[in-house]
Amino acid sequence: MNPPPTPDPTPTPHPHHEPDAPRDLVGIGIGPANLSLAALAHPLGDLDTAFYDQRPAFAWHPGLLIEGATIQVPFLADLVTLADPTSPWTFLNWLRSRERLFPFYFAERFHIQRAEYDAYCRWVSENLPGLHFGHQVDAVRWNPERDLFEVDFTQLDTDGEAEALGRTYTRNVVLGIGTEPYVPEPLKPLVEALGVPVLHAADYLDHRAALLAAEHVTVVGLGQSGAEIFLDLLRNRPAGREKLHWLGRTEAFAPMEYSKLGLEHFTPDHTRYFHALPESARDRLVTGQWQLHKGIDAGTIAALHDELYRRTLHGGWPDAVLTPGVRVRTAGRVATTKVELHLEHATQDSRSRLTTDAVVLATGYRERPLDRVLAGLDPYMRRDGQERPRVDEDYRLVLDPSVTGTVYVQNAETHTHGIGAPDLGLAAWRGAIILNSLTGREAYRLPRRTAFTTFGLTQRQQVPSPREAPALTPLVDDRR
């Protein structure tokens, strides 16, 4: 029997796009956020959209697709389900297309593997129309004479070399350029030097074999990525000769806050509450909420302890040092093959040196600056007290009134929308908000309330009447 077909990528018919005709929306970057938006825009046939990415194909943190590692949100936080569970681009429909729906059902997994999420997104990216990989966007400008944005791009060949230049015009732009690996200042010279075994966690799998062969490895960073990498190294090094260090600035190997009410900080209700706060209050709140998104999954902590404990069963302790509360002050090379880290423990008021053969920096990611691609719009952009772009509730950059088009941003608005900005669970909802704003209609019906928690004293919760039965959307129109 043949497997079920891939969803038909043909949307509701819309006028053929003429070469010089302006598009309704151009997306820059094709990560999960813009891929979600493209999937939700697909059935809206009156929208002419195009999305560009300089990479040759979709890839989601390929260096961290460690075997067995899971994403930290339920599978319902796919590209579309929380805005449109009837979409053909759901994770469950991907399973069905692969004849894996029953195995998934019996596996009883709520959190799927990272590699599985990546494969699902690649399936969407390979079948969804309007996505242009191998296209590097070089500049975005406002053309006041045409009341349109000009988007210049370079088409790249399979080797990543420039092949052709192009330009498209659009009424609206959405940036989904994501984040980039963060390297602390003391370690930047080592990462940038050739032949020095210092790398960011984003490149872990590319160097895993060399790291396993190294005599001594140090992992810096006490978040989820650091925990997963340390566990993977630990499991694959000989008992009694592990020769591993794991250290970071955080004062403890802190578990991520994962209580059900705690998770309500990743709801649209909290996003609306956060956006309405003064700038100074938002900045304080983001800093204090680190454990909601920067801790370690409790299951990973348990697996780490189990592996360490297992290595004590025949006497002795594993040769692994786990030290929280430590920062790297400076670093340098020793000869040509080793690295010396100068460490400081602030609470103990002590300093030390550590010589190691390789360093993995699990130091997280930072939002990519919008200025790189939006330099041409800088005169029109309105900024806050910290010179960050102002973003309104509907994810629109606040621009000079003379700009009649709109620039939307995705995963670049933590300072205005809170810690849920990069969360996969809010991607579909944010995409629906953007499409509703773009079309000027309720293209997607969204819930009025999403949390039991009432955030703040003055926020007015929109609670549906218990006597009011919600209108149901028919799955099949059986009218004849």
GURO-93813 format. One record per residue (C-alpha): x negated, y negated, z negated. Coordinates in Angstrom, 3 decimals. Example, Ala and Ser with C-alpha at 12.3 -4.5 7.8 and 13.67 -1.06 7.14 Angstrom:
% GURO-93813
        u        v        w
  -12.300    4.500   -7.800
  -13.670    1.060   -7.140
END
This chain:
% GURO-93813
        u        v        w
    0.000    0.000    0.000
   -1.310   -3.438    0.891
   -1.834   -5.959   -1.925
    0.595   -8.873   -2.168
   -0.318  -11.732    0.158
   -2.104  -14.872   -0.892
    0.291  -17.820   -1.368
    1.121  -19.572    1.872
   -1.032  -22.723    1.819
    1.365  -24.598    4.098
    3.166  -27.360    2.159
    6.408  -29.004    3.091
    5.735  -30.523    6.525
    4.459  -34.075    6.585
    3.275  -36.307    9.454
    0.003  -35.293   11.071
   -2.913  -37.298    9.733
   -4.325  -39.603   12.376
   -8.095  -40.238   12.162
   -7.743  -43.914   11.244
   -4.492  -43.626    9.302
   -4.833  -44.281    5.562
   -4.342  -41.385    3.204
   -2.155  -41.586    0.137
   -4.840  -40.177   -2.146
   -8.524  -39.309   -1.889
  -10.076  -37.259   -4.671
  -13.771  -37.429   -5.503
  -15.079  -34.249   -7.091
  -13.452  -30.806   -7.094
  -13.790  -29.474  -10.599
  -10.882  -27.992  -12.579
   -9.258  -31.425  -13.088
   -9.046  -32.450   -9.432
   -8.400  -28.861   -8.359
   -5.399  -28.878  -10.687
   -4.219  -32.173   -9.199
   -4.643  -30.839   -5.653
   -2.649  -27.712   -6.504
    0.173  -29.774   -8.011
    0.129  -32.190   -5.066
    0.298  -29.303   -2.578
    4.111  -28.826   -2.590
    4.726  -32.583   -2.371
    4.746  -32.661    1.394
    5.171  -36.420    1.628
    1.665  -36.941    0.213
   -1.355  -37.021    2.502
   -4.333  -36.071    0.336
   -7.982  -35.102    0.733
  -10.532  -34.063   -1.901
  -14.321  -34.188   -1.471
  -17.187  -32.493   -3.302
  -20.875  -32.399   -2.423
  -21.291  -28.780   -3.555
  -20.958  -26.050   -0.902
  -18.178  -24.289   -2.853
  -16.348  -24.378   -6.165
  -18.387  -23.322   -9.200
  -17.493  -23.763  -12.869
  -20.550  -23.880  -15.169
  -22.217  -20.964  -13.330
  -25.198  -20.970  -15.694
  -22.934  -20.187  -18.657
  -20.857  -17.330  -17.258
  -22.392  -14.984  -19.815
  -20.890  -11.518  -19.827
  -18.053  -11.342  -22.339
  -17.930  -15.096  -23.058
  -14.363  -16.416  -23.091
  -12.819  -19.819  -22.510
  -11.508  -21.527  -25.630
   -7.971  -22.145  -24.425
   -5.213  -19.595  -23.670
   -4.736  -18.374  -20.101
   -1.590  -20.529  -19.858
   -3.975  -23.485  -19.634
   -4.621  -22.667  -15.997
   -4.496  -25.248  -13.227
   -0.728  -25.617  -13.012
    1.370  -23.607  -15.489
    1.903  -26.232  -18.190
    3.338  -28.600  -15.557
    4.903  -26.074  -13.162
    5.017  -22.389  -14.191
    6.768  -21.581  -10.888
    3.772  -22.714   -8.820
    2.109  -20.131   -6.546
   -1.257  -21.250   -7.930
   -0.871  -19.835  -11.451
   -3.404  -17.528  -13.087
   -0.741  -14.810  -13.264
   -0.138  -15.049   -9.530
   -3.884  -14.698   -8.957
   -3.797  -11.509  -11.040
   -0.860  -10.301   -8.973
   -2.717  -11.014   -5.718
   -5.573   -8.844   -7.007
   -3.266   -6.063   -8.282
   -4.531   -6.744  -11.794
   -1.294   -7.865  -13.426
   -0.591   -4.566  -15.221
   -4.180   -4.117  -16.467
   -4.061   -7.680  -17.845
   -0.704   -6.934  -19.476
   -2.095   -3.904  -21.290
   -5.351   -5.667  -22.176
   -3.283   -8.044  -24.364
   -5.708  -10.917  -23.895
   -4.686  -14.468  -24.636
   -8.166  -15.897  -24.020
   -9.719  -14.805  -20.753
  -13.386  -14.512  -19.837
  -15.214  -17.490  -18.400
  -16.142  -15.493  -15.308
  -12.479  -14.619  -14.812
  -11.408  -18.265  -15.017
  -14.135  -19.173  -12.519
  -12.973  -16.456  -10.105
   -9.363  -17.675  -10.402
  -10.353  -21.277   -9.641
  -12.437  -20.155   -6.670
   -9.404  -18.279   -5.310
   -7.364  -21.483   -5.505
  -10.145  -23.557   -3.941
  -10.567  -21.104   -1.053
   -6.864  -21.058   -0.171
   -5.663  -24.573   -0.970
   -5.708  -26.951    2.034
   -7.192  -30.428    1.961
  -10.386  -29.566    0.049
  -13.667  -30.599    1.672
  -16.786  -29.097    0.154
  -20.208  -30.112    1.435
  -19.100  -33.753    1.505
  -20.975  -36.230   -0.670
  -19.079  -39.424   -1.440
  -21.520  -42.324   -1.257
  -19.400  -45.400   -1.971
  -15.900  -46.660   -2.661
  -14.982  -50.225   -1.729
  -11.842  -52.320   -1.662
  -11.007  -53.796    1.741
   -8.827  -56.848    1.032
   -8.048  -57.383    4.705
   -6.439  -53.946    5.042
   -5.296  -53.588    1.414
   -6.976  -50.188    1.342
   -9.934  -48.437   -0.216
  -12.824  -47.453    2.026
  -14.471  -44.168    1.053
  -17.843  -43.483    2.694
  -19.178  -39.935    2.649
  -22.006  -37.817    4.037
  -21.252  -34.399    5.432
  -23.930  -31.920    4.347
  -25.172  -28.783    6.092
  -25.638  -25.404    4.402
  -29.038  -26.514    3.071
  -27.575  -29.657    1.528
  -29.143  -31.942    4.125
  -27.264  -34.850    5.705
  -25.466  -33.788    8.865
  -23.018  -36.603    9.635
  -21.603  -39.796    8.156
  -17.911  -40.460    7.756
  -15.377  -42.880    6.358
  -11.782  -42.523    5.347
   -9.232  -45.071    4.180
   -6.829  -44.485    1.343
   -4.240  -46.272   -0.728
   -5.335  -44.541   -3.931
   -8.419  -42.810   -5.320
   -8.811  -40.271   -8.116
  -12.189  -39.602   -9.712
  -12.796  -36.136  -11.079
  -16.582  -36.153  -11.179
  -16.718  -34.450  -14.572
  -19.660  -34.321  -16.914
  -23.405  -33.797  -16.658
  -25.869  -31.990  -18.947
  -27.176  -34.126  -21.789
  -30.866  -33.914  -22.687
  -32.121  -35.728  -25.812
  -34.759  -38.383  -25.142
  -37.661  -36.558  -26.880
  -37.216  -33.571  -24.558
  -36.594  -35.299  -21.240
  -40.289  -35.341  -20.191
  -40.538  -31.593  -20.789
  -37.363  -30.756  -18.867
  -38.460  -32.868  -15.929
  -42.005  -31.415  -15.834
  -42.647  -28.549  -13.441
  -43.563  -25.196  -14.919
  -42.611  -26.077  -18.494
  -40.148  -23.543  -19.958
  -37.643  -26.094  -21.264
  -34.168  -26.010  -19.732
  -30.611  -27.060  -20.408
  -28.024  -24.417  -21.255
  -26.313  -25.223  -17.946
  -29.161  -23.342  -16.225
  -29.335  -20.444  -18.674
  -28.370  -17.536  -16.414
  -30.800  -18.652  -13.709
  -33.654  -18.281  -16.219
  -32.281  -15.497  -18.418
  -34.791  -12.859  -17.274
  -37.739  -15.163  -17.991
  -36.313  -16.074  -21.385
  -35.887  -12.431  -22.334
  -39.506  -11.836  -21.336
  -40.828  -14.809  -23.328
  -42.511  -13.975  -26.618
  -40.666  -16.612  -28.656
  -37.528  -18.572  -27.716
  -35.930  -21.554  -29.460
  -32.312  -22.571  -28.948
  -31.462  -26.183  -29.845
  -27.802  -27.031  -30.469
  -25.230  -25.517  -32.829
  -22.136  -25.645  -30.630
  -20.366  -22.894  -28.733
  -22.882  -22.714  -25.878
  -25.783  -22.484  -28.291
  -24.045  -19.690  -30.185
  -23.288  -17.728  -27.015
  -26.855  -18.038  -25.724
  -28.415  -17.135  -29.074
  -26.126  -14.094  -29.335
  -26.961  -12.968  -25.812
  -30.708  -13.272  -26.468
  -30.375  -11.533  -29.826
  -28.498   -8.570  -28.369
  -31.126   -8.056  -25.690
  -34.343   -8.315  -27.696
  -35.893   -5.416  -29.643
  -34.972   -4.993  -33.308
  -37.605   -6.392  -35.619
  -39.269   -8.308  -32.785
  -36.525  -10.751  -31.892
  -38.716  -13.861  -32.363
  -35.863  -16.313  -32.071
  -35.200  -19.743  -33.600
  -31.825  -21.468  -33.579
  -31.600  -25.001  -34.880
  -29.572  -28.179  -34.483
  -28.531  -31.459  -36.065
  -25.163  -30.292  -37.407
  -25.258  -29.614  -41.159
  -23.754  -26.138  -40.817
  -22.867  -23.419  -38.337
  -19.396  -24.885  -38.435
  -16.379  -23.018  -37.077
  -14.192  -24.859  -34.621
  -10.883  -26.078  -36.025
   -8.395  -23.673  -34.484
   -5.334  -23.812  -36.730
   -2.018  -24.154  -34.957
   -1.337  -27.652  -36.295
   -4.943  -28.636  -35.681
   -4.518  -27.703  -32.039
   -1.734  -30.273  -31.767
   -4.498  -32.858  -31.344
   -4.648  -31.527  -27.780
   -1.044  -32.398  -26.960
    0.385  -35.263  -24.924
    1.920  -36.608  -28.167
   -1.530  -37.135  -29.681
   -2.839  -38.596  -26.417
   -0.085  -41.233  -26.417
   -0.719  -42.023  -30.096
   -4.465  -42.325  -29.512
   -4.136  -44.579  -26.475
   -1.970  -47.053  -28.415
   -4.617  -47.522  -31.140
   -7.034  -50.473  -31.205
  -10.392  -49.845  -29.548
  -12.317  -49.807  -32.847
   -9.914  -47.267  -34.362
  -10.197  -45.010  -31.316
  -13.996  -45.019  -31.533
  -13.932  -44.092  -35.245
  -11.399  -41.346  -34.647
  -13.353  -39.654  -31.839
  -16.479  -39.534  -33.995
  -14.622  -37.964  -36.918
  -12.859  -35.304  -34.855
  -16.001  -33.469  -33.695
  -15.038  -30.155  -35.317
  -11.877  -29.984  -33.213
  -13.962  -29.425  -30.095
  -17.667  -29.113  -30.963
  -17.690  -26.287  -33.488
  -18.203  -22.565  -32.844
  -15.407  -20.130  -32.185
  -14.841  -17.991  -35.297
  -15.016  -14.806  -33.228
  -18.453  -15.764  -31.918
  -19.678  -16.500  -35.451
  -18.405  -13.097  -36.550
  -20.126  -11.366  -33.617
  -23.393  -13.132  -34.474
  -23.242  -12.067  -38.097
  -22.333   -8.503  -37.109
  -25.363   -8.300  -34.807
  -27.705   -9.733  -37.429
  -26.299   -7.389  -40.064
  -26.626   -4.366  -37.789
  -30.338   -5.045  -37.495
  -30.781   -4.710  -41.284
  -29.341   -1.196  -41.505
  -32.729    0.524  -41.461
  -34.434   -1.946  -43.751
  -35.999   -5.302  -43.093
  -34.538   -8.453  -41.635
  -34.389   -9.510  -37.998
  -37.126  -11.894  -36.906
  -34.628  -14.694  -36.309
  -34.536  -18.088  -38.000
  -31.230  -19.991  -38.091
  -31.580  -23.533  -39.477
  -28.857  -26.220  -39.392
  -29.415  -29.888  -40.216
  -32.577  -30.188  -38.109
  -33.311  -32.702  -35.377
  -36.158  -32.724  -32.854
  -38.150  -35.926  -33.381
  -40.691  -35.450  -30.610
  -41.989  -32.631  -28.449
  -45.081  -31.897  -26.423
  -46.975  -29.243  -24.526
  -49.563  -26.948  -26.055
  -51.973  -25.739  -23.383
  -49.867  -24.954  -20.312
  -47.416  -22.300  -21.483
  -46.178  -23.359  -24.919
  -44.123  -26.164  -26.398
  -44.529  -27.801  -29.789
  -41.417  -29.254  -31.416
  -41.752  -31.793  -34.208
  -38.775  -31.238  -36.508
  -37.121  -33.260  -39.253
  -34.624  -32.169  -41.888
  -32.984  -35.379  -43.061
  -31.188  -33.963  -46.115
  -34.319  -32.259  -47.416
  -36.472  -35.188  -46.295
  -39.025  -32.814  -44.799
  -40.854  -32.420  -41.511
  -42.425  -29.463  -39.739
  -43.779  -28.233  -36.431
  -42.630  -25.276  -34.381
  -44.597  -23.724  -31.526
  -42.505  -21.748  -29.064
  -42.765  -20.241  -25.599
  -39.426  -21.452  -24.265
  -36.642  -23.845  -25.269
  -32.968  -23.740  -24.317
  -31.156  -27.026  -24.908
  -27.526  -26.349  -25.791
  -27.094  -30.066  -26.338
  -23.798  -30.493  -24.557
  -22.547  -32.728  -21.769
  -21.735  -36.393  -21.262
  -19.228  -38.055  -18.957
  -20.849  -39.082  -15.688
  -20.950  -42.886  -15.415
  -18.321  -44.139  -12.996
  -20.621  -46.972  -11.915
  -22.598  -44.668   -9.634
  -19.760  -44.160   -7.215
  -17.688  -47.254   -8.026
  -20.447  -49.862   -7.737
  -18.506  -51.509   -4.926
  -15.534  -52.016   -7.246
  -17.496  -53.471  -10.145
  -16.321  -57.079   -9.557
  -12.720  -55.891   -9.862
  -13.057  -53.661  -12.938
  -11.866  -54.731  -16.386
  -13.937  -53.478  -19.318
  -13.553  -53.108  -23.080
  -15.778  -54.480  -25.833
  -18.347  -51.731  -25.219
  -18.436  -52.434  -21.465
  -16.533  -49.218  -20.735
  -13.826  -49.180  -18.045
  -10.351  -49.873  -19.356
   -7.880  -47.099  -18.520
   -4.118  -47.452  -18.920
   -1.768  -44.787  -20.265
   -1.214  -43.302  -16.795
   -4.968  -42.778  -16.229
   -5.351  -45.816  -13.969
   -8.415  -48.024  -14.113
   -7.425  -51.566  -15.024
   -8.477  -53.601  -11.979
   -8.086  -57.192  -10.872
   -4.493  -57.868   -9.690
   -5.813  -58.623   -6.204
   -6.465  -54.874   -5.802
   -3.100  -53.421   -4.850
   -4.380  -49.848   -4.706
   -5.003  -47.611   -7.713
   -8.023  -45.711   -9.005
   -7.135  -42.818  -11.312
   -9.704  -41.076  -13.509
   -9.852  -37.553  -14.895
  -12.180  -36.429  -17.678
  -13.711  -39.888  -17.900
  -11.354  -41.382  -20.472
  -12.258  -39.966  -23.889
  -12.695  -43.518  -25.182
   -9.094  -44.383  -24.236
   -7.242  -41.053  -24.394
   -9.103  -39.070  -27.038
  -10.805  -35.711  -27.380
   -8.205  -34.010  -25.207
   -9.609  -35.717  -22.085
  -11.888  -32.812  -21.050
   -9.593  -30.095  -22.443
   -8.373  -27.618  -19.823
   -5.026  -27.385  -21.583
   -4.156  -30.987  -20.684
   -5.320  -30.883  -17.054
   -1.964  -29.916  -15.522
   -0.037  -32.412  -17.650
   -2.445  -35.216  -16.732
   -2.205  -34.246  -13.057
    1.587  -34.415  -13.268
    1.401  -37.859  -14.906
   -0.828  -39.073  -12.076
    1.458  -37.674   -9.378
    4.552  -39.153  -11.015
    2.803  -42.532  -11.131
    1.537  -42.203   -7.574
    4.892  -41.257   -6.058
    6.951  -43.616   -8.211
    9.345  -40.799   -9.065
    9.623  -37.803  -11.361
    7.824  -35.370   -9.090
    7.271  -33.252  -12.190
    9.622  -33.223  -15.140
    7.549  -33.386  -18.312
    8.598  -32.690  -21.910
    9.498  -35.634  -24.110
    7.933  -34.078  -27.197
    5.055  -31.603  -27.463
    3.990  -31.482  -31.134
    5.556  -30.882  -34.538
    3.066  -33.385  -35.964
    4.149  -37.019  -36.015
    0.996  -38.999  -35.320
    1.231  -42.364  -37.092
    4.052  -44.134  -38.895
    5.245  -46.379  -36.103
    5.181  -44.007  -33.157
    8.665  -43.174  -32.016
    9.071  -39.492  -31.245
   11.522  -38.664  -28.482
   13.432  -35.729  -29.926
   16.052  -34.084  -27.688
   19.449  -33.660  -29.261
   19.925  -30.091  -30.566
   23.398  -30.082  -28.999
   22.061  -31.033  -25.599
   21.319  -27.958  -23.526
   18.375  -28.622  -21.203
   19.092  -28.472  -17.520
   17.583  -25.388  -15.905
   15.844  -25.437  -12.572
   17.048  -22.528  -10.426
   14.275  -20.233   -9.254
   16.245  -19.249   -6.170
   18.698  -21.314   -4.204
   21.338  -18.739   -3.267
   23.754  -21.171   -1.681
   24.906  -20.072    1.723
END
